[in-house]
Amino acid sequence: MSKLVLKNIAALRAFEGKDLPTGEWVTVTQEMINDFAKATGDDQWIHTDIEKARKFSPFKTTIAHGFLSLSLLSKLLSVMEVQSATMGVNYGLNKVRFPSPVPSGSRVRLQSRIASMESYGKNGVKITWDCTLELENSPKPACVAEFISLMFE
């Protein structure tokens, strides 16, 4: 997969309504899950207790937090770079679903498209992304989200 490198926001506008390159597979490790549990205080056994999950979970292993999967979107959107951008920030979400759990050790990758863009302030743009976090070897995605970000030149 090659990174989509664009000179500026004007060049980005040409991609409105179009798919971005598919991202590389990323492994969701138990260490990532444990770190997320520590950061959020959500240490429910289904995420952090490997032996209990093996014994009692329908998945027979620990699973990533849904919000961990969601938090990967910003990083995984790095399949695209706008060279003139001085910064980008998360603006919010319109819709999020977690159709399939992400077992520890699984791999995910991002399929995304720019659903819409609108000017924001003097030098910014508000981008609505349609994001699907694919789960390797699963017919259902791990996460489907309408993600909104701001980008400034």
C-alpha positions as CSV (number, residue, x, y, z in Angstrom):
1,M,0.0,0.0,0.0
2,S,1.3,3.4,-0.9
3,K,0.5,6.5,1.1
4,L,-1.6,9.1,-0.7
5,V,0.4,12.3,-0.5
6,L,-1.4,15.5,-1.4
7,K,0.0,19.0,-1.7
8,N,-2.8,20.9,0.0
9,I,-6.5,20.9,1.1
10,A,-7.5,22.0,-2.4
11,A,-6.0,18.7,-3.7
12,L,-7.8,16.8,-1.0
13,R,-11.2,18.1,-2.1
14,A,-10.8,16.1,-5.3
15,F,-11.1,13.0,-3.2
16,E,-14.5,13.9,-1.7
17,G,-16.8,10.9,-2.3
18,K,-13.9,8.6,-3.1
19,D,-12.2,5.8,-1.4
20,L,-8.8,6.2,0.1
21,P,-6.1,3.5,-0.2
22,T,-6.7,0.5,2.0
23,G,-4.4,0.6,5.1
24,E,-1.9,-2.0,6.2
25,W,-2.9,-4.7,8.7
26,V,-2.2,-3.8,12.3
27,T,-2.1,-6.4,15.1
28,V,-4.1,-5.6,18.2
29,T,-1.9,-7.0,21.0
30,Q,-2.8,-7.9,24.5
31,E,-0.3,-5.2,25.6
32,M,-2.3,-2.6,23.7
33,I,-5.5,-3.9,25.3
34,N,-3.9,-3.8,28.8
35,D,-2.5,-0.3,28.2
36,F,-5.9,0.9,27.1
37,A,-7.5,-0.6,30.2
38,K,-5.0,1.2,32.4
39,A,-5.6,4.5,30.6
40,T,-9.4,4.3,30.8
41,G,-9.9,2.4,34.0
42,D,-12.0,-0.2,32.1
43,D,-10.3,-3.4,33.3
44,Q,-13.3,-5.7,32.8
45,W,-12.0,-9.3,32.8
46,I,-13.2,-9.9,29.2
47,H,-10.3,-7.5,28.2
48,T,-7.6,-8.2,30.7
49,D,-7.9,-11.7,32.3
50,I,-6.6,-14.2,29.8
51,E,-7.3,-17.3,31.9
52,K,-10.9,-16.2,32.8
53,A,-11.6,-15.3,29.2
54,R,-10.3,-18.6,28.0
55,K,-12.6,-20.4,30.5
56,F,-15.8,-18.2,30.4
57,S,-15.8,-16.0,27.3
58,P,-17.7,-17.1,24.2
59,F,-14.6,-15.9,22.3
60,K,-12.2,-18.1,24.4
61,T,-9.8,-15.2,24.6
62,T,-9.6,-11.6,25.6
63,I,-11.1,-9.0,23.3
64,A,-10.2,-5.4,22.7
65,H,-12.3,-2.6,24.0
66,G,-14.7,-1.2,21.4
67,F,-13.3,2.2,22.1
68,L,-9.8,0.9,21.5
69,S,-10.8,-0.2,18.0
70,L,-12.4,3.2,17.5
71,S,-9.3,5.1,18.7
72,L,-7.2,3.4,16.0
73,L,-9.0,5.3,13.3
74,S,-6.9,8.5,13.6
75,K,-3.7,6.6,13.2
76,L,-5.0,4.4,10.5
77,L,-6.2,7.4,8.5
78,S,-2.5,8.2,8.1
79,V,-2.7,6.4,4.7
80,M,-3.2,10.0,3.5
81,E,-1.0,13.0,4.1
82,V,-1.8,16.6,3.2
83,Q,1.6,18.3,3.1
84,S,0.4,21.9,3.8
85,A,-1.7,20.9,6.8
86,T,-0.4,22.5,10.0
87,M,-2.6,20.3,12.2
88,G,-5.6,18.0,12.3
89,V,-8.0,17.4,15.3
90,N,-10.8,15.1,16.1
91,Y,-14.2,16.8,15.9
92,G,-16.5,14.0,16.8
93,L,-18.6,11.1,15.6
94,N,-22.0,10.8,14.1
95,K,-22.5,7.1,14.2
96,V,-20.4,4.2,15.6
97,R,-21.1,0.5,15.6
98,F,-19.0,-2.5,16.7
99,P,-20.4,-5.5,14.6
100,S,-17.6,-7.9,15.7
101,P,-15.3,-8.2,18.7
102,V,-11.5,-8.0,18.1
103,P,-9.8,-10.9,19.8
104,S,-6.3,-10.3,21.2
105,G,-3.7,-11.0,18.5
106,S,-6.1,-10.2,15.7
107,R,-5.3,-7.9,12.8
108,V,-7.4,-5.0,11.6
109,R,-7.1,-2.5,8.7
110,L,-9.0,0.5,7.6
111,Q,-11.2,1.0,4.5
112,S,-12.2,4.7,4.3
113,R,-13.7,7.3,2.1
114,I,-14.2,11.0,2.4
115,A,-18.0,11.3,2.6
116,S,-18.0,15.1,2.6
117,M,-16.0,18.2,3.2
118,E,-16.9,21.7,4.2
119,S,-15.0,24.9,4.9
120,Y,-14.3,25.6,8.5
121,G,-13.1,29.0,9.6
122,K,-10.5,30.9,7.5
123,N,-8.1,28.1,6.8
124,G,-9.7,24.9,7.7
125,V,-11.9,22.1,6.5
126,K,-14.3,19.8,8.3
127,I,-14.0,16.3,6.9
128,T,-16.6,13.5,7.4
129,W,-15.0,10.1,6.9
130,D,-16.8,6.8,6.3
131,C,-14.6,4.3,8.1
132,T,-14.8,0.5,8.2
133,L,-12.3,-1.2,10.4
134,E,-11.9,-4.7,8.8
135,L,-11.1,-7.7,11.0
136,E,-9.0,-10.2,9.2
137,N,-10.8,-13.5,8.5
138,S,-14.1,-12.2,9.7
139,P,-17.2,-11.6,7.5
140,K,-18.1,-8.6,9.8
141,P,-16.1,-5.5,10.4
142,A,-14.8,-4.7,13.9
143,C,-16.0,-1.1,13.7
144,V,-18.0,1.0,11.4
145,A,-18.0,4.8,12.1
146,E,-18.8,8.1,10.6
147,F,-15.8,10.1,11.9
148,I,-15.4,13.9,11.7
149,S,-12.1,15.7,11.8
150,L,-10.8,19.2,11.3
151,M,-7.7,20.0,9.2
152,F,-6.0,23.4,9.0
153,E,-3.4,24.9,6.7
